[in-house]
Amino acid sequence: MTKQRVLSGVQPTGNLHLGNYLGAIRNWVEGQSQYDNYFCVVDLHAITVPHNVETLASDTYTIAALYLACGIDLEYSTIFVQSHVCAHSELAWLLNCVTPLNWLQDMIQFKEKAVKQGENVNTGLLDYPVLMAADILLYQADKVPVGEDQKQHLELTRDIANRFNHQFGKGEKVLKSPEPLIRSDGARVMSLTDGTKKMSKSDPSELSRISLLDSPDEITKKIKRCKTDPIKGLEFGNPERPECNNLLTLYMILSGKTKEEVAAECADMGWGQFKPLLTETIIYALNPIQEKYRAVMDEKGYLESVLRQGREKAEAIANVTLSQVKDALGYTKPL
Protein backbone atom coordinates (compact mmCIF):
# COMPACT_ATOMS: atom_id res chain seq x y z
CA MET A 1 0.00 0.00 0.00
CA THR A 2 1.39 3.40 -1.01
CA LYS A 3 2.14 5.70 1.90
CA GLN A 4 0.39 9.05 2.12
CA ARG A 5 2.62 12.02 1.36
CA VAL A 6 3.45 14.78 3.87
CA LEU A 7 4.90 18.20 2.98
CA SER A 8 6.12 20.89 5.36
CA GLY A 9 8.89 23.45 5.76
CA VAL A 10 10.50 26.15 7.92
CA GLN A 11 11.88 29.54 6.95
CA PRO A 12 15.66 30.11 7.22
CA THR A 13 15.28 33.27 9.27
CA GLY A 14 17.48 32.74 12.31
CA ASN A 15 17.92 29.65 14.45
CA LEU A 16 15.04 27.27 15.13
CA HIS A 17 13.55 27.57 18.61
CA LEU A 18 11.62 25.27 20.94
CA GLY A 19 8.34 26.38 19.40
CA ASN A 20 9.49 25.21 15.96
CA TYR A 21 10.77 21.96 17.41
CA LEU A 22 7.88 21.01 19.71
CA GLY A 23 5.14 22.39 17.49
CA ALA A 24 6.46 21.02 14.22
CA ILE A 25 9.74 19.17 13.74
CA ARG A 26 9.37 16.78 16.69
CA ASN A 27 6.01 15.74 15.27
CA TRP A 28 7.57 15.20 11.82
CA VAL A 29 10.19 12.92 13.37
CA GLU A 30 7.75 10.88 15.44
CA GLY A 31 5.42 10.18 12.52
CA GLN A 32 7.84 10.05 9.62
CA SER A 33 7.90 6.25 9.21
CA GLN A 34 4.17 6.31 8.47
CA TYR A 35 4.46 8.69 5.50
CA ASP A 36 6.39 9.64 2.38
CA ASN A 37 7.81 12.94 3.66
CA TYR A 38 9.11 16.03 1.88
CA PHE A 39 10.58 18.66 4.20
CA CYS A 40 11.92 21.84 2.65
CA VAL A 41 13.72 24.96 3.80
CA VAL A 42 11.32 27.63 2.52
CA ASP A 43 13.81 30.33 1.62
CA LEU A 44 11.47 32.00 -0.90
CA HIS A 45 9.14 32.82 1.98
CA ALA A 46 12.03 34.35 3.94
CA ILE A 47 12.15 37.49 1.77
CA THR A 48 8.53 38.52 2.28
CA VAL A 49 9.89 40.59 5.18
CA PRO A 50 13.24 42.41 5.39
CA HIS A 51 16.00 39.80 5.57
CA ASN A 52 19.76 39.63 6.04
CA VAL A 53 21.35 39.10 2.63
CA GLU A 54 24.66 38.14 4.24
CA THR A 55 23.22 35.25 6.27
CA LEU A 56 20.39 33.85 4.12
CA ALA A 57 22.56 31.13 2.56
CA SER A 58 24.23 30.08 5.82
CA ASP A 59 20.88 30.14 7.65
CA THR A 60 19.49 27.84 4.95
CA TYR A 61 22.24 25.30 5.62
CA THR A 62 21.66 25.65 9.36
CA ILE A 63 17.97 24.78 9.08
CA ALA A 64 18.71 21.79 6.82
CA ALA A 65 21.34 20.54 9.27
CA LEU A 66 18.93 20.97 12.18
CA TYR A 67 16.35 18.87 10.34
CA LEU A 68 18.87 16.03 10.35
CA ALA A 69 20.00 16.77 13.91
CA CYS A 70 16.43 16.64 15.19
CA GLY A 71 15.98 13.17 13.74
CA ILE A 72 14.66 13.50 10.20
CA ASP A 73 15.59 10.14 8.66
CA LEU A 74 16.48 10.03 4.96
CA GLU A 75 15.06 6.51 4.78
CA TYR A 76 11.59 8.03 5.16
CA SER A 77 12.08 11.69 4.31
CA THR A 78 13.44 14.00 1.62
CA ILE A 79 15.10 17.30 2.57
CA PHE A 80 15.50 20.06 0.01
CA VAL A 81 15.68 23.82 -0.45
CA GLN A 82 12.55 25.47 -1.86
CA SER A 83 14.31 27.89 -4.22
CA HIS A 84 16.32 25.03 -5.75
CA VAL A 85 13.09 23.72 -7.32
CA CYS A 86 11.92 26.34 -9.84
CA ALA A 87 8.46 24.80 -10.09
CA HIS A 88 7.52 26.46 -6.77
CA SER A 89 7.75 29.95 -8.23
CA GLU A 90 6.12 29.00 -11.52
CA LEU A 91 3.14 27.25 -9.95
CA ALA A 92 2.69 30.16 -7.53
CA TRP A 93 2.28 32.51 -10.51
CA LEU A 94 -0.23 30.20 -12.20
CA LEU A 95 -2.24 29.89 -8.99
CA ASN A 96 -2.12 33.69 -8.52
CA CYS A 97 -4.21 33.95 -11.65
CA VAL A 98 -7.03 31.82 -10.25
CA THR A 99 -6.97 33.14 -6.66
CA PRO A 100 -9.40 36.01 -5.83
CA LEU A 101 -7.65 39.00 -4.27
CA ASN A 102 -10.14 39.25 -1.41
CA TRP A 103 -9.16 35.74 -0.26
CA LEU A 104 -5.64 37.01 0.42
CA GLN A 105 -6.74 40.28 1.97
CA ASP A 106 -8.74 38.31 4.53
CA MET A 107 -5.70 36.40 5.83
CA ILE A 108 -5.17 37.18 9.52
CA GLN A 109 -1.36 36.92 9.39
CA PHE A 110 -1.21 39.38 6.49
CA LYS A 111 -3.26 41.91 8.43
CA GLU A 112 -1.04 41.54 11.50
CA LYS A 113 2.27 41.74 9.64
CA ALA A 114 1.09 44.55 7.35
CA VAL A 115 0.45 46.73 10.40
CA LYS A 116 4.05 46.18 11.55
CA GLN A 117 5.52 47.00 8.13
CA GLY A 118 3.43 50.13 7.54
CA GLU A 119 4.10 51.66 4.13
CA ASN A 120 6.77 49.06 3.33
CA VAL A 121 4.33 46.18 2.85
CA ASN A 122 5.39 44.24 -0.24
CA THR A 123 3.29 42.19 -2.61
CA GLY A 124 5.10 39.04 -1.48
CA LEU A 125 3.67 39.38 2.03
CA LEU A 126 0.15 39.49 0.61
CA ASP A 127 0.91 36.65 -1.80
CA TYR A 128 2.69 34.44 0.74
CA PRO A 129 -0.29 32.04 1.10
CA VAL A 130 -0.42 31.38 -2.66
CA LEU A 131 3.25 30.39 -2.66
CA MET A 132 2.53 28.21 0.37
CA ALA A 133 -0.32 26.62 -1.60
CA ALA A 134 2.05 25.99 -4.50
CA ASP A 135 4.57 24.37 -2.13
CA ILE A 136 1.94 21.92 -0.92
CA LEU A 137 0.04 21.25 -4.13
CA LEU A 138 3.17 20.63 -6.20
CA TYR A 139 3.77 17.42 -4.25
CA GLN A 140 0.13 16.32 -4.20
CA ALA A 141 0.46 16.17 -0.41
CA ASP A 142 -2.16 14.21 1.51
CA LYS A 143 -1.36 15.82 4.85
CA VAL A 144 0.38 18.98 6.04
CA PRO A 145 1.65 19.33 9.64
CA VAL A 146 0.55 22.81 10.71
CA GLY A 147 0.22 24.83 13.88
CA GLU A 148 -3.08 26.44 14.80
CA ASP A 149 -1.88 29.75 13.33
CA GLN A 150 -1.38 28.17 9.89
CA LYS A 151 -4.77 26.44 9.64
CA GLN A 152 -6.24 29.40 7.75
CA HIS A 153 -3.48 29.19 5.14
CA LEU A 154 -4.09 25.47 4.69
CA GLU A 155 -7.81 26.11 4.24
CA LEU A 156 -6.88 28.63 1.55
CA THR A 157 -4.73 25.96 -0.12
CA ARG A 158 -7.73 23.64 -0.17
CA ASP A 159 -9.92 26.40 -1.58
CA ILE A 160 -7.40 27.14 -4.35
CA ALA A 161 -7.10 23.45 -5.25
CA ASN A 162 -10.87 23.02 -5.38
CA ARG A 163 -11.34 26.21 -7.42
CA PHE A 164 -8.65 25.15 -9.90
CA ASN A 165 -10.11 21.66 -10.27
CA HIS A 166 -13.61 23.06 -10.76
CA GLN A 167 -12.55 25.61 -13.37
CA PHE A 168 -9.94 23.64 -15.30
CA GLY A 169 -10.08 19.98 -14.25
CA LYS A 170 -12.80 18.88 -16.69
CA GLY A 171 -14.10 16.47 -14.10
CA GLU A 172 -10.62 15.40 -12.96
CA LYS A 173 -8.81 16.34 -9.73
CA VAL A 174 -5.63 17.88 -11.09
CA LEU A 175 -4.61 19.06 -7.63
CA LYS A 176 -5.10 17.10 -4.41
CA SER A 177 -6.80 18.87 -1.49
CA PRO A 178 -4.63 18.25 1.62
CA GLU A 179 -5.67 17.60 5.22
CA PRO A 180 -4.02 19.14 8.32
CA LEU A 181 -1.94 17.20 10.83
CA ILE A 182 -2.21 18.99 14.19
CA ARG A 183 -0.78 17.85 17.50
CA SER A 184 -2.54 19.01 20.68
CA ASP A 185 0.34 19.13 23.18
CA GLY A 186 2.96 21.69 22.31
CA ALA A 187 1.28 22.70 19.05
CA ARG A 188 1.45 26.32 20.16
CA VAL A 189 4.45 27.10 22.36
CA MET A 190 4.29 30.55 23.88
CA SER A 191 6.84 33.31 24.44
CA LEU A 192 8.98 33.29 27.58
CA THR A 193 8.32 37.01 28.02
CA ASP A 194 4.56 36.95 27.37
CA GLY A 195 2.56 33.77 27.84
CA THR A 196 -0.26 35.08 25.66
CA LYS A 197 1.90 35.35 22.52
CA LYS A 198 3.37 32.61 20.36
CA MET A 199 7.13 31.95 20.61
CA SER A 200 8.50 33.51 17.42
CA LYS A 201 11.78 34.05 15.58
CA SER A 202 10.54 37.51 14.62
CA ASP A 203 10.27 38.69 18.24
CA PRO A 204 12.98 41.34 18.72
CA SER A 205 13.83 39.98 22.17
CA GLU A 206 16.14 36.95 22.29
CA LEU A 207 14.85 36.37 25.82
CA SER A 208 11.46 35.44 24.41
CA ARG A 209 12.63 32.08 23.03
CA ILE A 210 14.97 29.17 23.59
CA SER A 211 16.87 28.45 20.38
CA LEU A 212 17.86 24.85 19.65
CA LEU A 213 21.54 25.86 19.51
CA ASP A 214 21.54 27.95 22.71
CA SER A 215 24.36 27.13 25.11
CA PRO A 216 23.60 25.93 28.68
CA ASP A 217 24.55 29.39 29.95
CA GLU A 218 22.14 31.07 27.52
CA ILE A 219 19.32 28.70 28.46
CA THR A 220 19.96 29.29 32.16
CA LYS A 221 19.88 33.05 31.67
CA LYS A 222 16.64 32.98 29.66
CA ILE A 223 14.77 30.75 32.12
CA LYS A 224 15.96 32.82 35.08
CA ARG A 225 14.58 35.97 33.43
CA CYS A 226 11.40 34.53 31.90
CA LYS A 227 8.10 36.02 32.99
CA THR A 228 6.30 34.33 35.89
CA ASP A 229 3.78 35.37 38.57
CA PRO A 230 3.96 35.78 42.37
CA ILE A 231 1.74 32.77 43.12
CA LYS A 232 3.24 29.70 44.86
CA GLY A 233 2.10 26.36 43.50
CA LEU A 234 2.05 25.64 39.78
CA GLU A 235 -0.96 24.56 37.74
CA PHE A 236 -2.11 23.86 34.22
CA GLY A 237 -5.01 25.57 32.49
CA ASN A 238 -5.56 28.66 34.64
CA PRO A 239 -6.33 31.48 32.15
CA GLU A 240 -5.05 33.99 34.70
CA ARG A 241 -1.62 32.29 34.65
CA PRO A 242 -0.65 31.85 30.96
CA GLU A 243 3.11 31.79 31.69
CA CYS A 244 2.63 29.06 34.29
CA ASN A 245 0.71 26.90 31.85
CA ASN A 246 3.31 27.44 29.12
CA LEU A 247 6.34 26.59 31.29
CA LEU A 248 4.68 23.52 32.77
CA THR A 249 3.79 22.35 29.26
CA LEU A 250 7.40 22.76 28.15
CA TYR A 251 8.57 20.73 31.14
CA MET A 252 5.94 18.06 30.53
CA ILE A 253 6.86 17.54 26.87
CA LEU A 254 10.64 17.69 27.27
CA SER A 255 10.70 15.46 30.35
CA GLY A 256 8.42 12.88 28.79
CA LYS A 257 6.14 12.89 31.83
CA THR A 258 2.36 12.91 31.72
CA LYS A 259 0.28 15.96 32.51
CA GLU A 260 -0.94 14.27 35.69
CA GLU A 261 2.59 13.47 36.84
CA VAL A 262 3.77 17.06 36.27
CA ALA A 263 0.70 18.53 37.96
CA ALA A 264 1.33 16.41 41.06
CA GLU A 265 5.09 17.04 41.08
CA CYS A 266 4.81 20.82 40.75
CA ALA A 267 1.61 21.54 42.68
CA ASP A 268 3.47 22.86 45.74
CA MET A 269 6.55 24.26 43.98
CA GLY A 270 7.64 27.88 43.87
CA TRP A 271 9.34 29.38 40.84
CA GLY A 272 12.70 29.28 42.60
CA GLN A 273 12.48 25.52 42.74
CA PHE A 274 10.86 24.96 39.34
CA LYS A 275 13.07 27.15 37.14
CA PRO A 276 16.31 25.18 37.78
CA LEU A 277 14.36 21.95 37.14
CA LEU A 278 13.06 23.30 33.81
CA THR A 279 16.51 24.61 32.87
CA GLU A 280 18.15 21.24 33.51
CA THR A 281 15.42 19.47 31.51
CA ILE A 282 15.81 21.77 28.50
CA ILE A 283 19.62 21.49 28.47
CA TYR A 284 19.42 17.68 28.68
CA ALA A 285 16.81 17.48 25.89
CA LEU A 286 18.74 19.75 23.50
CA ASN A 287 22.20 18.25 24.04
CA PRO A 288 21.85 15.33 21.57
CA ILE A 289 20.41 17.66 18.92
CA GLN A 290 23.32 20.07 19.32
CA GLU A 291 25.89 17.25 19.12
CA LYS A 292 24.34 15.84 15.93
CA TYR A 293 24.13 19.35 14.43
CA ARG A 294 27.84 19.95 14.95
CA ALA A 295 28.65 16.58 13.37
CA VAL A 296 26.53 17.39 10.29
CA MET A 297 28.00 20.87 9.87
CA ASP A 298 31.52 19.45 10.14
CA GLU A 299 30.78 17.41 6.99
CA LYS A 300 29.71 20.12 4.54
CA GLY A 301 30.00 17.73 1.61
CA TYR A 302 27.51 15.37 3.22
CA LEU A 303 24.94 18.13 3.77
CA GLU A 304 25.35 19.35 0.21
CA SER A 305 24.81 15.82 -1.12
CA VAL A 306 21.64 15.49 0.97
CA LEU A 307 20.25 18.71 -0.49
CA ARG A 308 21.30 17.82 -4.02
CA GLN A 309 19.63 14.43 -3.87
CA GLY A 310 16.62 16.03 -2.20
CA ARG A 311 16.30 18.55 -5.02
CA GLU A 312 16.41 15.79 -7.62
CA LYS A 313 13.67 13.79 -5.90
CA ALA A 314 11.53 16.88 -5.32
CA GLU A 315 11.91 18.07 -8.92
CA ALA A 316 10.82 14.71 -10.28
CA ILE A 317 7.46 15.04 -8.53
CA ALA A 318 7.03 18.81 -8.78
CA ASN A 319 7.65 18.94 -12.51
CA VAL A 320 4.98 16.32 -13.18
CA THR A 321 2.40 18.34 -11.25
CA LEU A 322 3.45 21.57 -12.92
CA SER A 323 3.08 19.95 -16.35
CA GLN A 324 -0.40 18.71 -15.46
CA VAL A 325 -1.44 22.17 -14.29
CA LYS A 326 -0.13 23.81 -17.47
CA ASP A 327 -1.92 21.22 -19.59
CA ALA A 328 -5.17 21.98 -17.76
CA LEU A 329 -4.65 25.72 -18.36
CA GLY A 330 -4.12 25.12 -22.07
CA TYR A 331 -0.40 25.80 -22.43
CA THR A 332 1.66 24.29 -25.23
CA LYS A 333 4.25 21.63 -24.51
CA PRO A 334 7.92 22.73 -24.61
CA LEU A 335 9.43 22.03 -28.04
N, C-alpha and C positions, 0 to 999 in steps of 0.2 A: 504494500500500500504506500502510495506516494505521501511524503510528509507535507504538511501545510507549510507555507513560506511566511517568514517573519522579516520585516524591514524596520530598522530604526537607526538613529544617528544622533551625534552630539556635536555642537559647534566647537571649533578650536579657538575659543576666546578665553584664554587663561586656563589655569589648572582645574581639573575636575574636583568637585567637593563632595562631601558626604551626601548631600541631597541628590546629586547626579548618580552616585553609587547606589544608595539605598532605594531611591525611587525608580531607577532605571537599570543600570548595568548589572547589579546583583541579581535582578530578576531575569535578565537575559541569560546570565550564566547558569542559574538554577534550572531554567527550562529549555536550554539550548539543544539538548539531546532529543527533544520531542519534535523539533522543527528543522526546516531548511532555512538557515539564518543568513541575512545580509545586513551587516552593520557598517555604516559609513561615517566618515568624518565630514560633516556638512559645512565645508569651508565656503561654499557659495552663500550660505545664509549669514556667515560671519560679517559680511560687508554691508548688511542692511543698516547697521549702525556704525559710527566712526570706529575704525580699527587700527591696530598698530601694524603698519606695513613691514616693519623690521622683524616682527616676531610671528607673523601669520604662518610662515612655512615651518618654523621650529615648533610652534604650538600644534600644528597639524600632526607632526611626528609624535609629539608628546601624547596627544589623545590616542593615536593608534597604538602606541606602546602601552598605554594604560589599559586599553581594551584587553590586550594580551595579559598584562600583569594582573588584572582583575579576574582572569579565568576564562576569557573567550577562547574556545577550543577550535582550532582550524579543521578538526575532523567533522565538526557540525556547522561551522560558521565561516563566512567569508567577510574579510575586512578590506575596505577600500576607501579611497578619497573621492568625494562627490564630484569635484571639478575635473577629475581625471576621466570621467565618463561624460562625454559631450552631450549624450542623449538627454541628460537632466535639463540642461538649458533649452534645448530644442523643444522638448515636450512641454516645458513650462510656457514657452511662447504660444504653442498651438492651443494649450488649455486656456491661456489668457483670452483667446478669441472666442471662447464659448462660455466664459465665466462672467456673469453680470457684475457690474461695478458695485452695486449696492450690497452684494454678498460680502465683499471685502471690507467695505466701509463699516459693516456691522460687527466686525471682529473685535472682541474685547481687548486683546493684546495690542492691536493696532491703535486703538483709542488711547490706551494707557501710555504706550511708548511715544505716540505722536505728541502728547502733551509735554513730555520730557524734552523732546527735540525741538519743539517750537517751530520756527520758520525753516529749520533745516531738515524737515521730514522729506525723505526721498521716496521715489516710486517703489523701490525695492522693499521698503518696510510695509507698504500697503500690499504689495504683491507676494510677500513672503509665503502666505498660505497656498498660493497656486504652485510655487516651486516645491513646497512641501508635498502637495498633492502629486506633482510629477515624480518626486522621489519615490513615493509609495506605489503609484500606479504603474510605473515603469517595470517593476518587478512582479506585478500581479500578486501583491502580497495578500495573504489571507488574514493575517493579524498584525497589528501594530502596537507595541508596548508604549503606552502614553501615560503621562501624569494627568491629574484632573484638569490642570490648566491648559492641556493640549486637546482635550476632548472636542472642543468646538472646531478646532482645525481639522480633526479627523472627520467630523460630521460634514465639514465643507468638502473634504476629499471625496466622501461618499456621494454628496450632492453633485459634484462635478462629474464623477464617473457615471452616475445615473443619467445626468443631462446629456453627456456625450453619447452614451449608448442609445438613448431615446432619439436623439437628433440624427445620428450618423451610423448607428449599428445595424440598421436594416433587419431588425429582429434578433441580431446576435449581440452578445455581451463582449464588446471589444476590450473593455476595461473592467477588472474585477473590483467590486466594492468591498473594502476591508473592514474587519471588526476590531474593536479595541481590546487590548490585554491590559487590565488594570489590577494592581496589587493593593490590598487595603492597608496593611501595615507599612509605614514608611513611604507611602506613595507621594506624600507631600511633606517633606522635611522643612522645618521652619528656621528662620534666622536666629542666630544666637543673641542678637541685640534687640529683636522684636519678635516675640512668639506669634504674632498675628500675620507676619509676612513670610513668604516663601524664601528659603535659603537660595541665594542667587549669585552667579558670577558677576553680574552687573552692579551689585551693591558696592558703592564706593568704599565701604569699610571692610577691611580684611578681617576684622574681629567678628564679622557677622557669619562667617563660615569656617569650617574645617576643611582644608584642601587635602586631597589624598596623599600629596607629597610633603605635607607639613612635618617638620621635625618634632620630636617629643617636647622640646622646649617651647616651640610655637603652639602646640596643642595645649600644653599646660597653661600658657599665658592666656589663650583664648577662653578656655573653660573657667579659669579664675575670674576673668572679667566679663563673662557672659551675664546677661540680664536674668535676675531671679526675683523673688518676692520675700517679704519678711516673715512668712508663715512657716512654722516648724511642722514637719510631717509632710510627706510628698504623696501626691495622688494623681491618678489619671482622670481625664474627662471633665475637670472643673473649668467651665468657660471663663471664670474669673482668674484662672491661673494658666494662661496659654504657654508660658515658658516652662512651667513645671511639667505639663503634659508632653511638650516637645522633648525635653531632656530625658524624661523617663522613657519615652518611646525610643530615643537613640540608644539608651542603655539596654533596653529590652532586646532590640534587634541585634546589636553588636555583641551582646553577651550570650545570645542564643537562649535566653530564659523566656518563660511564658509571661504573659501579662499578669497572671495571678501570682506567680512567684515574685515578680518585681514589686507588685503592689504590697505584698506582705513584707518583703525585705526592707522596703524604703518607707513604710508607713510612719515610722517614728523618727526618721532621719532628719537632721538639719542639713542645710546646704554645705556647711563646712565639712561634714562627713561624706556627703554624696559627691561633691565635685571631684575630690581625688579618686574616688571609685570610678566615676565616669571617665576621667582623664586616663587612668590606667587601662580601662577597657578599650578606649579608642586607640591608644598607642599600640596595644597588643593586636587589635584587629587589623590595623593598617600596616604593621610591620612586614608581613609576607608579601603584600602588594608592592610595597616600596622596594623590597629586595628583588622581586621579579622584574620590576620596572627598570632598575639599574642594570640588571643582566641583559634585558632586551636592548636598552640604549647603548650598551657597550658593544653590541653587534649590529652596527648600522646596516651592514650588508644584508643581514637576516631580515630586518624590518622592511627594507626596501624590496626584498624579494616577496615578502608577504603582501605588500601593497601592489606590487606589479601583478602577481598572480590573482589578487583580488579584483583588480581592474579588469583583467582578461575575462574572469568568470562573470563579473557584473555586466560588462559590455555585451557578452554573448546573449544574455537575457534581455537587457535594456534595448538593444538594437532591434530585436524581434518585435517587441511591443511598439517601439517607435515606428517601425515599418507598417505594422497593422493599423496604427492610428492614422498615418499619412495615407494609406490606402483608403481608409474609411472617409477621409476628408477629400479624396479625389486627386491627390498629387500623382505626378508621373513617377515611374521608377527611375533611379539613376541609370544613365547610359554607360 
